[in-house]
Amino acid sequence: MTYLVTGGSGFIGSHLIEKLLKEGHSVINIDNFDDFYDYKVKIKNTLESLGKKSEFEFSQKENDILHLISISKSENHTLYFQDIRDKNGLEKIFTDHKIDQIIHLAALAGVRPSIERPLEYEEVNVRGTMNLWELCKQFGIKKFICASSSSVYGNNEKTPFSETDNVDKPISPYAATKKSGEILGHVYHGLYGIDMFQLRFFTVYGPRQRPDLAIHKFTKLISEDKEIPFYGDGTTARDYTYIDDIIDGIVKSSQYLEKNSGVYEIINLGESQVINLNEMLSTLETLLGKSAIRKNLPMQPGDVTKTNADITKAKNLVGYNPVTNFQNGTKKFVEWFLRK
Ligand SMILES: NC(=O)c1ccc[n+]([C@@H]2O[C@H](COP(=O)([O-])OP(=O)(O)OC[C@H]3O[C@@H](n4cnc5c(N)ncnc54)[C@H](O)[C@@H]3O)[C@@H](O)[C@H]2O)c1
């Protein structure tokens, strides 16, 4: 099968491409290497996902990306340096390839920066996503997986969070763009018969995790003996999900889409093991053999107090089965971090 993966040079996307290629599929990756975090990290992600080792002499962003495009091209992999906000640019790619399924991961992903740059979040996460659906309509593509987020639950009081809970009260622009994606996706499903999954990921971690996310940020600062910004009293909690389990959930959803039609489903992909910030930090301290230097700060606006996934629907519908607990997952993350 030929997959179009957007955001394929990011954290989750690079793991997904690695998996799809191993399974013998062809992959088209669309990524604009945006500056939310260092583009060099995304170049490394792509090389790792393709199993390539390259002595990369980083020079200038545009040159580096063009070089990456040339060395990463193969019979079953094509990388496009392309912004999803540019519909004409996307249209050329859709014209040149016969796409069986789209897995849309490209987004501006941080919660806190979305408060600073809400309009840009709307442009990428909402308009960019609509551009893809418009092209699905034009080119008759009927299978679509979209990355949503646990953040749509806001400060939901009922736990665990279930897909039937009301999600009308997001607390950050980022969360609101993800909720908009779910709603607009339903419109395109209804009007144009696009079979669709909206996958609500719960804090994903593991090798290549985004450098802005807490596990990665804390690991780096502890290992460098630097102060860590510690927001709140440590009782905020997250349902952390290991990257391999998320990839398993995406692949199983993709297989379900291939076998079924008339599909529009929202599912939680979490681990259902909730860890608070204090526990997370002490796990990292133990793994690194070092104590953290905490700088206590008040809770940040936009941050939810807790996430906790009910994954019954994902288990029953697609056979999602997360197997990596937090201890094992963080061990693998820290080993990767120390090796790189
Ligand atoms: N990592 C998590 O814990 C988590 C949790 C919930 C939801 N998600 C969602 O999963 C998806 C992937 O997240 P990630 O953690 O891998 O993030 P990431 O930032 O590592 O990956 C996103 C990729 O999208 C690309 N991108 C951004 N704007 C683009 C644009 N305008 N055009 C083309 N490409 C663009 C980036 O360059 C990046 O490579 C996102 O949609 C995110 O919102 C992630």
The ligand as a MOL file (V3000), in Angstrom:
LIG
                    3D

  0  0  0     0  0            999 V3000
M  V30 BEGIN CTAB
M  V30 COUNTS 44 48 0 0 0
M  V30 BEGIN ATOM
M  V30 1 N 3.6570 13.5870 21.3350 0
M  V30 2 C 2.5420 13.5830 22.0450 0
M  V30 3 O 2.5570 13.3160 23.2590 0
M  V30 4 C 1.2140 13.8790 21.3880 0
M  V30 5 C 0.0590 13.8080 22.1830 0
M  V30 6 C -1.1730 14.0930 21.5910 0
M  V30 7 C -1.2470 14.3910 20.2420 0
M  V30 8 N -0.1090 14.4470 19.4980 0 CHG=1
M  V30 9 C -0.2320 14.7880 18.0690 0
M  V30 10 O 0.5030 13.8320 17.3150 0
M  V30 11 C 1.0690 14.4470 16.1570 0
M  V30 12 C 2.5680 14.2080 16.1050 0
M  V30 13 O 3.1560 14.7380 17.2820 0
M  V30 14 P 4.7210 14.6670 17.5760 0
M  V30 15 O 4.8890 14.6110 19.0470 0
M  V30 16 O 5.3490 13.6370 16.7180 0 CHG=-1
M  V30 17 O 5.1400 16.1260 17.0940 0
M  V30 18 P 6.3770 16.6230 16.2140 0
M  V30 19 O 6.4160 18.1010 16.3530 0
M  V30 20 O 7.6140 15.8500 16.5620 0
M  V30 21 O 5.9280 16.2180 14.7500 0
M  V30 22 C 5.0980 17.0280 13.9530 0
M  V30 23 C 5.7530 17.2040 12.6050 0
M  V30 24 O 4.8950 18.0260 11.8110 0
M  V30 25 C 5.6990 18.9070 11.0470 0
M  V30 26 N 4.9080 20.1040 10.7280 0
M  V30 27 C 4.5130 21.0900 11.5690 0
M  V30 28 N 3.8720 22.0510 10.8930 0
M  V30 29 C 3.8320 21.6560 9.5950 0
M  V30 30 C 3.3230 22.2370 8.4000 0
M  V30 31 N 2.7230 23.4280 8.4140 0
M  V30 32 N 3.4740 21.5600 7.2340 0
M  V30 33 C 4.0880 20.3510 7.2100 0
M  V30 34 N 4.6200 19.7610 8.2980 0
M  V30 35 C 4.4860 20.4090 9.4780 0
M  V30 36 C 6.8740 19.2410 11.9470 0
M  V30 37 O 7.9990 19.6960 11.2290 0
M  V30 38 C 7.1100 17.9180 12.6610 0
M  V30 39 O 8.1080 17.1460 12.0110 0
M  V30 40 C 0.6600 15.9120 16.2310 0
M  V30 41 O -0.4990 16.1030 15.4520 0
M  V30 42 C 0.3490 16.1390 17.7040 0
M  V30 43 O -0.5620 17.1850 17.8930 0
M  V30 44 C 1.1080 14.2060 20.0340 0
M  V30 END ATOM
M  V30 BEGIN BOND
M  V30 1 1 1 2
M  V30 2 2 2 3
M  V30 3 1 2 4
M  V30 4 1 4 5
M  V30 5 2 4 44
M  V30 6 2 5 6
M  V30 7 1 6 7
M  V30 8 2 7 8
M  V30 9 1 8 9
M  V30 10 1 8 44
M  V30 11 1 9 10
M  V30 12 1 9 42
M  V30 13 1 10 11
M  V30 14 1 11 12
M  V30 15 1 11 40
M  V30 16 1 12 13
M  V30 17 1 13 14
M  V30 18 2 14 15
M  V30 19 1 14 16
M  V30 20 1 14 17
M  V30 21 1 17 18
M  V30 22 2 18 19
M  V30 23 1 18 20
M  V30 24 1 18 21
M  V30 25 1 21 22
M  V30 26 1 22 23
M  V30 27 1 23 24
M  V30 28 1 23 38
M  V30 29 1 24 25
M  V30 30 1 25 26
M  V30 31 1 25 36
M  V30 32 1 26 27
M  V30 33 1 26 35
M  V30 34 2 27 28
M  V30 35 1 28 29
M  V30 36 1 29 30
M  V30 37 2 29 35
M  V30 38 1 30 31
M  V30 39 2 30 32
M  V30 40 1 32 33
M  V30 41 2 33 34
M  V30 42 1 34 35
M  V30 43 1 36 37
M  V30 44 1 36 38
M  V30 45 1 38 39
M  V30 46 1 40 41
M  V30 47 1 40 42
M  V30 48 1 42 43
M  V30 END BOND
M  V30 END CTAB
M  END
